[in-house]
Amino acid sequence: MGEAGEIENGVREGLTLAEEAEIRELAADGVPVTVTCRVLQFTPHAYYKWRANPVSSREWSDAHLVDRARDVHADDPDFGYRFITDELASEHCITASENRVHLCA
């Protein structure tokens, strides 16, 4: 599948907080989760998977990377993403490509 929220083969993977809240609200009103998921064009499996773990390991890793990259940048604001990448690797034992760090800087 493509980007989260992109529809492919009639099924959309991923779930926003607003959609999750809507599903819970409709379920409380007696509308089955399967019906709500069908209308919103994603599978009940995706909903229950997201509900069990709303923050993926990649999102958690990205948040940690952004936090550390901002700390490094705050210490040396004149340096760019290449320096931040090197500093993350040497001082914080975080390996990431320059492209990924460039998005954080």
N, C-alpha and C positions, 0 to 999 in steps of 0.2 A: 504494500500500500504506500501511498505517497505521504504528503504532509498530514499531520493530525487535523481532523476536521474535513479532509478532502473526501469526496464521495467517489467510490470506485466499485463497480459491480453492484450498485444499489445499496451498499453498506458503508457507513462512515465509522472509522475507528477514532477513538479518543472521546473525551468528555470534558466540557467546561464546568466550572463551578455553578454557573447559572442553570445549565441543563441538569446537573445532579440535584440541585435544589428543587427544580421543577418536577423531576421524577419523584422525589420524596414527597412533595406536596400532593401530587396527583395520586400517589400510592396511598397516602393518608386519607384522601377523598374516596378511595375504593377503586381507582383505575389501576388495572394490573400493570406491573412493570413491563411485561412483554409488549403490551399494546403501546405504551408510551414510547418504548425504544423503537418500535416499528415506525411510529409516526415521526420520530426524530432521526430516523434512518441510521441507527447503529444497533449492534446486537446486544441482547441482555447480558451475554458473556462479557462484553467490553465494559458494561456498566458495573457488574459485580466485581470484575477484576480491578477496575479503577477504584471502586468503593473500598476494596480490601487494601489497596496501596495507592492512594491518590498522588503521591510524589514518587516518580520513577527514580531509579538509581542514577540515571543520566542527569535528570533535573537537579538532584541532590549534589552530584559531582560538579555540575555547572555552577551552582550557587556557591559552593566552596571555592571553586576556581576564581569566580568573580570577586569574592570577598578577599582572598589572598592577593589577587592582582591589584585590587584597589589599594590595599595596604602597601604593597611594593611601590605603586605609582605615587602614593601620598608621601612616601619617604624620599623619592627622587622624581619629582614631577617633570623634570626636563627630559627624561629618557622615554623612549617609545616602547612599542610592543616587543621588539627583539630583546631589549634589555630586560623587560619584565619576564619574558619567557626564560631567559638565562637565570635570572634571579629566583624565579619559582623553582627551577630545577636544582640549583645549588644550595639555596638557603631553606627551602620549604619541602624539598623532595617531591615536588609535584611536576610530573611530566605532561606537557601539552604542546600541541603544534603551535607554531607562530600564528597560523590562521585562526585558531581557536582563541588564543590570547588577544589577538588583534580585535576580535569582536567584543572583548571585555574592556579593553582600554578606552 
